[in-house]
Amino acid sequence: MKLKHDKNQRQSRILRLIKEHSIETQEELVRLLNESDVEVTQATVSRDIMDLGIIKVMTGDGQKRYVLMDRSGEGASGRQLNAFRDSVVSIDVAQNFVIIKTLPGMAPGAAAALDSMHLQDFMGSLAGDDTIFVATHSSDMAEAMRDRLIELSQTDPQMGQRLTKS
């Protein structure tokens, strides 16, 4: 039997669902709420999304999903992704770190874009003026992250490889 929950209970359930599931549409969220015995309409969910500061972001795997708005007030918007793409010079791996070289002064913005992408295995980043260190749990995860970031940056797949003198 579906129950009408008060606004706080319903919004708490919405937050839990977007943390537990990769939800791409309001209709999908309505379905999940109804399946968990919360009677709700799409219009109510739409208002709750606005009230809670939930936004739709592009994830590292190219999908869109709802997430709670991060501290910057913006998810991985097209503008941030473009800033990341435009600033990357090279990407390399050192143990469990991915090292991203950027144009001078561009590392902080590129790191902010990375932080908002909600990439799998992404522990965090540290940015200087033209270098970003991205921490992962293992060297294998760092290699996979490097490959994904090269794909996201839409740059030469050979980038990041050490040049040898001939």
C-alpha positions as CSV (number, residue, x, y, z in Angstrom):
1,M,0.0,0.0,0.0
2,K,1.4,3.4,-1.0
3,L,1.5,6.0,1.6
4,K,1.6,9.8,1.4
5,H,4.7,10.8,3.1
6,D,5.4,14.3,4.4
7,K,7.7,16.5,2.4
8,N,10.7,15.9,4.7
9,Q,10.4,12.1,4.5
10,R,9.8,12.2,0.8
11,Q,12.9,14.4,0.2
12,S,15.0,12.3,2.5
13,R,14.0,9.2,0.4
14,I,14.9,11.1,-2.8
15,L,18.3,12.0,-1.5
16,R,18.9,8.3,-0.5
17,L,17.8,7.1,-3.9
18,I,20.0,9.4,-5.9
19,K,23.0,8.3,-3.8
20,E,22.2,4.6,-4.2
21,H,21.1,4.6,-7.9
22,S,22.3,6.2,-11.1
23,I,19.1,8.0,-11.9
24,E,18.9,9.7,-15.3
25,T,15.3,11.0,-15.5
26,Q,12.6,12.3,-13.2
27,E,10.4,9.5,-14.5
28,E,12.9,7.0,-13.3
29,L,12.9,8.7,-9.9
30,V,9.1,8.7,-9.7
31,R,9.1,4.9,-10.5
32,L,11.7,4.2,-7.8
33,L,9.8,6.2,-5.2
34,N,6.5,4.5,-6.2
35,E,8.2,1.1,-5.9
36,S,9.3,2.0,-2.4
37,D,5.7,2.8,-1.4
38,V,6.0,6.6,-1.7
39,E,3.1,8.0,-3.7
40,V,4.4,10.9,-5.8
41,T,3.8,12.6,-9.1
42,Q,6.4,13.9,-11.6
43,A,5.4,17.5,-10.8
44,T,6.1,16.9,-7.0
45,V,9.4,15.3,-7.8
46,S,10.3,18.2,-10.1
47,R,9.6,20.7,-7.2
48,D,11.6,18.5,-4.8
49,I,14.6,18.4,-7.1
50,M,14.6,22.2,-7.2
51,D,14.2,22.5,-3.4
52,L,17.0,20.1,-2.7
53,G,19.5,21.5,-5.1
54,I,19.7,18.3,-7.1
55,I,21.2,18.8,-10.5
56,K,21.9,16.5,-13.5
57,V,25.6,16.1,-14.3
58,M,27.6,14.3,-16.9
59,T,29.5,11.4,-15.3
60,G,32.9,10.2,-16.3
61,D,31.4,7.4,-18.3
62,G,29.4,9.8,-20.5
63,Q,26.0,9.2,-18.8
64,K,23.9,11.8,-17.1
65,R,22.6,11.4,-13.6
66,Y,21.1,13.3,-10.8
67,V,23.4,14.3,-7.9
68,L,23.2,16.8,-5.0
69,M,24.7,20.1,-6.1
70,D,28.4,20.2,-5.0
71,R,30.1,23.1,-3.2
72,S,30.9,24.9,-6.4
73,G,27.2,25.3,-7.2
74,E,27.7,23.6,-10.6
75,G,28.1,20.0,-11.8
76,A,30.2,18.8,-14.6
77,S,28.6,21.3,-17.0
78,G,29.5,21.5,-20.6
79,R,31.5,24.7,-19.8
80,Q,33.6,22.9,-17.2
81,L,34.2,19.9,-19.5
82,N,35.3,22.2,-22.2
83,A,37.6,24.1,-19.8
84,F,39.1,20.7,-18.9
85,R,39.5,19.7,-22.6
86,D,41.0,23.1,-23.6
87,S,43.6,23.2,-20.7
88,V,45.1,19.6,-20.8
89,V,48.6,19.3,-22.3
90,S,49.5,15.8,-21.1
91,I,48.3,13.0,-18.8
92,D,50.6,10.4,-17.2
93,V,50.6,7.9,-14.4
94,A,53.0,7.5,-11.4
95,Q,52.0,4.6,-9.1
96,N,48.5,5.3,-7.9
97,F,48.5,9.0,-9.1
98,V,47.4,10.4,-12.4
99,I,49.5,13.5,-13.3
100,I,47.8,16.0,-15.6
101,K,49.8,18.9,-17.1
102,T,47.8,21.9,-18.1
103,L,48.4,25.2,-19.7
104,P,49.8,27.7,-17.2
105,G,47.2,28.9,-14.7
106,M,44.6,26.4,-15.8
107,A,45.2,23.5,-13.3
108,P,42.8,24.8,-10.6
109,G,39.9,25.1,-13.1
110,A,40.6,21.8,-14.6
111,A,40.8,20.1,-11.2
112,A,37.4,21.7,-10.2
113,A,35.9,20.2,-13.4
114,L,37.4,16.8,-12.5
115,D,36.0,17.0,-8.9
116,S,32.5,17.7,-10.2
117,M,32.5,14.8,-12.7
118,H,32.0,12.1,-10.0
119,L,34.4,9.7,-11.7
120,Q,34.6,6.2,-10.4
121,D,37.8,5.4,-8.4
122,F,38.5,9.2,-8.1
123,M,39.7,9.9,-4.6
124,G,40.5,13.6,-5.0
125,S,42.8,16.0,-6.7
126,L,45.4,18.6,-5.8
127,A,46.2,21.4,-8.2
128,G,49.1,23.8,-8.6
129,D,49.5,26.3,-11.4
130,D,49.9,23.9,-14.3
131,T,49.8,20.4,-12.7
132,I,47.1,18.3,-11.2
133,F,47.7,15.2,-9.0
134,V,44.7,12.9,-9.0
135,A,44.7,10.2,-6.3
136,T,43.4,6.7,-6.9
137,H,43.5,3.5,-4.7
138,S,45.9,1.6,-6.9
139,S,48.2,1.7,-9.9
140,D,45.7,-0.3,-12.0
141,M,43.0,2.2,-11.1
142,A,45.4,5.1,-12.0
143,E,46.0,3.5,-15.5
144,A,42.2,3.2,-16.0
145,M,41.7,6.7,-14.8
146,R,44.4,8.0,-17.2
147,D,42.7,6.3,-20.1
148,R,39.4,7.7,-19.2
149,L,40.8,11.2,-18.8
150,I,42.5,11.0,-22.2
151,E,39.1,10.0,-23.7
152,L,37.4,12.9,-21.8
153,S,40.0,15.4,-22.9
154,Q,39.6,14.3,-26.5
155,T,43.3,14.5,-27.1
156,D,46.0,12.4,-28.7
157,P,45.9,8.9,-27.2
158,Q,49.7,8.8,-27.3
159,M,49.8,11.8,-24.9
160,G,51.4,11.0,-21.5
161,Q,53.9,8.6,-22.9
162,R,57.5,9.6,-22.1
163,L,59.4,10.9,-25.0
164,T,62.8,9.2,-25.7
165,K,65.8,10.9,-27.2
166,S,66.9,9.5,-30.5
